[in-house]
Amino acid sequence: MIDHIEATIRQSIPDARVRVVDPYNDGQHFEAYVVSDAFEGLPLVRQHQLVLKSLKDEFDANTVHGGAQDLHPGQMGTGPGRPALDL
């Protein structure tokens, strides 16, 4: 399922670096970490909408629950609010 979610996001946002985790190990709740130049200059809400739109047609909202951390490459790194992710 994780591989499928990652591939679906990448198909919609081609330059995206994506990592999806199942924090509860239940196959129902997922967190997606997405880094893309497409997010540059967009408000956080719009970034989330891009990621969720990529998943909407593929997954029933009642079946899969999740959250997203959307970043553009300039937001990566160290320091407060700058997650260091291996994507």
C-alpha positions, 0 to 999 in steps of 0.5 A: 500500500505504501508503495502504491501511495508513493507512486500515485503522488509521484504520478501527479507531482512528477518532481516529488520526492516522497516518503510514506509511513504507516505510523500505527502499522495498521494499514489504514493511517498514513503520513506522507512527506512530500518535497517538490519545487511545485510547492514553491510560493504556494500557501500550505493549504494549496500544497496539501490540496495538491497532494490530496487531489493526487490521492482522491481518485485512487483512494476512498476517503473513508478507507485511508486516513492520513496527513501530509507534510509538504515542503519545497526544497528550500525548506529542507535542512536543519534548524527549527521548522526545517525537517531533515528528511532522507527523501 
